[in-house]
Amino acid sequence: METPKIFESEYRFCLLLWEYEPINSTHLAHLCRENLGWSKATTYTVLRRLAERGILKNENATVTSLVSKQEVQRSRLRQMVDETFEGSVPAFIAAFSHSKQLTKQDRDQLRDLINSYEEE
């Protein structure tokens, strides 16, 4: 199943959910007011929309995610690579490595990751 698209404001909302779940919807609305500046109505609108899209469930005022943070991050990254780098992972890594200095540890981890794919 493909991970549903999550927009930026929804992603910030989900970060709170993933950190505190399972969470009472009233408490989640309070966290959204504190952290995102959202009204209670905005929070409940986002809750409803994400539930309709199968991203979370809200049962008996308890909110839990149906999609993991890792799934959403992978989906967002795939979309960004597709849209910005025409699907080229090497172009993405080249751009990333030019914008952020990679440490020796970073380079070693990338080599290990590539090597693990070659062994499959």
C-alpha positions as CSV (number, residue, x, y, z in Angstrom):
1,M,0.0,0.0,0.0
2,E,1.3,3.4,-0.9
3,T,1.8,5.9,1.9
4,P,-0.7,8.7,1.7
5,K,0.7,12.1,0.9
6,I,1.1,14.3,4.0
7,F,1.4,18.1,3.6
8,E,3.9,20.1,5.6
9,S,1.5,21.4,8.2
10,E,0.0,17.8,8.6
11,Y,3.6,16.5,9.0
12,R,4.3,18.9,11.9
13,F,1.0,17.7,13.4
14,C,2.0,14.1,12.9
15,L,5.4,14.7,14.6
16,L,3.5,15.6,17.8
17,L,1.2,12.6,17.4
18,W,4.1,10.2,16.9
19,E,5.9,11.6,20.0
20,Y,2.9,11.3,22.3
21,E,0.6,8.6,21.0
22,P,-1.7,7.1,22.0
23,I,-3.0,10.5,23.0
24,N,-6.3,12.0,24.1
25,S,-7.7,14.3,21.4
26,T,-8.2,17.1,23.8
27,H,-4.6,16.9,25.0
28,L,-3.5,16.7,21.4
29,A,-5.5,19.9,20.7
30,H,-3.7,21.6,23.6
31,L,-0.3,20.5,22.3
32,C,-1.2,21.8,18.8
33,R,-2.1,25.2,20.3
34,E,1.2,25.4,22.2
35,N,3.5,24.1,19.5
36,L,1.7,25.0,16.2
37,G,-0.4,27.9,17.2
38,W,-3.5,26.1,16.1
39,S,-7.1,26.6,17.4
40,K,-9.0,23.6,18.6
41,A,-11.2,23.8,15.5
42,T,-8.1,23.6,13.2
43,T,-6.8,20.6,15.1
44,Y,-10.0,18.7,14.8
45,T,-10.3,19.5,11.1
46,V,-6.8,18.1,10.6
47,L,-7.7,15.1,12.7
48,R,-10.7,14.4,10.6
49,R,-8.9,14.8,7.3
50,L,-6.0,12.5,8.3
51,A,-8.5,9.9,9.6
52,E,-10.4,10.0,6.3
53,R,-7.1,9.4,4.4
54,G,-6.2,6.5,6.7
55,I,-3.2,8.2,8.3
56,L,-4.6,8.0,11.9
57,K,-7.5,6.8,13.8
58,N,-9.5,8.7,16.5
59,E,-11.5,6.2,18.6
60,N,-13.2,7.1,21.9
61,A,-11.2,10.4,21.8
62,T,-7.9,8.5,21.7
63,V,-5.7,9.3,18.6
64,T,-3.2,6.8,17.2
65,S,-1.3,6.7,14.0
66,L,-1.8,4.1,11.3
67,V,1.3,5.2,9.3
68,S,4.7,5.3,10.9
69,K,7.1,8.3,11.0
70,Q,9.6,6.2,9.0
71,E,7.0,5.4,6.3
72,V,6.1,9.1,5.9
73,Q,9.7,10.2,5.8
74,R,10.6,7.7,3.2
75,S,7.6,8.7,1.1
76,R,8.4,12.4,1.4
77,L,12.0,11.8,0.5
78,R,11.1,9.7,-2.6
79,Q,8.7,12.4,-3.7
80,M,11.4,15.1,-3.3
81,V,14.0,13.1,-5.2
82,D,11.5,12.4,-8.0
83,E,10.4,16.0,-8.3
84,T,13.7,17.8,-7.7
85,F,16.3,15.4,-9.0
86,E,14.3,13.6,-11.7
87,G,14.4,10.4,-9.6
88,S,18.3,10.4,-9.5
89,V,19.6,9.3,-6.1
90,P,23.2,10.1,-7.1
91,A,22.2,13.6,-8.1
92,F,20.4,14.0,-4.7
93,I,23.4,12.8,-2.8
94,A,25.8,15.0,-4.8
95,A,23.6,18.1,-4.1
96,F,23.3,17.1,-0.4
97,S,27.0,16.5,0.1
98,H,27.8,19.9,-1.5
99,S,25.4,21.7,0.9
100,K,26.5,19.9,4.0
101,Q,30.1,18.8,4.8
102,L,30.1,15.1,5.2
103,T,32.2,13.8,8.1
104,K,34.4,10.7,7.8
105,Q,31.7,8.9,9.8
106,D,29.0,10.0,7.4
107,R,31.1,8.8,4.4
108,D,31.8,5.5,6.1
109,Q,28.1,4.9,6.8
110,L,27.2,5.7,3.2
111,R,29.8,3.2,2.0
112,D,28.5,0.6,4.3
113,L,25.0,1.2,3.1
114,I,26.0,0.9,-0.5
115,N,28.0,-2.2,0.2
116,S,25.0,-3.8,2.0
117,Y,23.0,-3.4,-1.2
118,E,25.7,-4.9,-3.4
119,E,25.7,-8.0,-1.2
120,E,22.0,-8.7,-1.7
